[in-house]
Amino acid sequence: MQIVLSAEVEALLQRQLNSGKYQNAIEVILAGIKLLEQQEDIYQGRLQDLQQEARIGWEASQRGEVVDGATAIAQIRANVRSSYGVSNEA
């Protein structure tokens, strides 16, 4: 199999080799593949977290435990004010 690299990718590969961190192009490519795999694992984990959070929100909405955005912001501001002893006067 032959891989043709764009000039930009070739320059990036050469910079990595010139840094002395890698002995050859294969090492650079393998490092890139490893990072890609790690990134995909992170995204997959985050996707699962988001799906769980969405499920929790949906279940709360089905129980009537949600408020509109303006009410939520007002509650957050009130909590911050009471936590830091800030008065409601602006």
C-alpha positions as CSV (number, residue, x, y, z in Angstrom):
1,M,0.0,0.0,0.0
2,Q,1.3,3.4,-0.9
3,I,0.2,6.5,1.0
4,V,0.4,9.9,-0.6
5,L,0.7,12.8,1.8
6,S,-0.3,16.4,1.1
7,A,2.5,18.9,1.4
8,E,1.1,20.2,4.6
9,V,1.1,16.7,6.2
10,E,4.5,16.0,4.9
11,A,5.8,19.2,6.5
12,L,4.2,18.3,9.8
13,L,5.7,14.9,9.6
14,Q,9.1,16.4,8.9
15,R,8.8,18.8,11.8
16,Q,8.1,15.9,14.1
17,L,11.1,14.0,12.8
18,N,13.3,17.1,13.1
19,S,12.3,17.5,16.7
20,G,14.2,14.3,17.5
21,K,11.2,12.8,19.3
22,Y,10.6,10.2,16.6
23,Q,13.1,8.0,14.7
24,N,11.1,7.6,11.6
25,A,7.8,8.4,9.8
26,I,6.1,5.2,11.0
27,E,6.6,6.3,14.7
28,V,5.0,9.6,13.9
29,I,2.1,8.0,12.2
30,L,1.6,5.5,15.0
31,A,1.7,8.3,17.6
32,G,-1.0,10.1,15.6
33,I,-3.2,7.0,15.4
34,K,-2.8,6.4,19.1
35,L,-4.0,10.0,19.8
36,L,-6.9,9.5,17.4
37,E,-7.9,6.4,19.3
38,Q,-7.7,8.2,22.7
39,Q,-9.7,11.1,21.3
40,E,-12.4,8.7,20.1
41,D,-12.5,7.0,23.5
42,I,-12.9,10.4,25.2
43,Y,-15.7,11.4,22.7
44,Q,-17.5,8.1,23.3
45,G,-17.3,8.5,27.0
46,R,-18.6,12.0,26.8
47,L,-21.4,10.9,24.5
48,Q,-22.4,8.3,27.1
49,D,-22.3,11.0,29.8
50,L,-24.5,13.4,27.7
51,Q,-27.0,10.6,27.0
52,Q,-27.2,9.8,30.7
53,E,-27.7,13.5,31.5
54,A,-30.4,13.8,28.8
55,R,-32.1,10.7,30.3
56,I,-32.0,12.3,33.8
57,G,-33.5,15.5,32.4
58,W,-36.2,13.7,30.5
59,E,-37.2,11.7,33.6
60,A,-37.3,14.9,35.7
61,S,-39.5,16.6,33.1
62,Q,-41.9,13.6,33.1
63,R,-42.2,14.0,36.9
64,G,-42.8,17.8,36.5
65,E,-39.5,18.7,38.2
66,V,-38.3,21.2,35.7
67,V,-38.7,25.0,35.4
68,D,-38.4,27.4,32.5
69,G,-35.0,29.1,31.7
70,A,-35.9,32.4,33.3
71,T,-37.0,30.8,36.5
72,A,-33.8,28.6,36.6
73,I,-31.6,31.7,36.1
74,A,-33.4,33.6,38.9
75,Q,-33.0,30.6,41.2
76,I,-29.3,30.4,40.4
77,R,-28.8,34.1,41.0
78,A,-30.6,33.9,44.3
79,N,-28.5,30.9,45.4
80,V,-25.3,32.8,44.5
81,R,-26.4,35.9,46.3
82,S,-27.3,33.9,49.5
83,S,-24.0,32.0,49.3
84,Y,-21.9,35.1,49.0
85,G,-24.1,37.4,51.2
86,V,-24.9,39.7,48.3
87,S,-28.1,41.7,48.7
88,N,-30.8,41.8,46.0
89,E,-30.2,45.5,45.5
90,A,-28.4,46.4,42.3
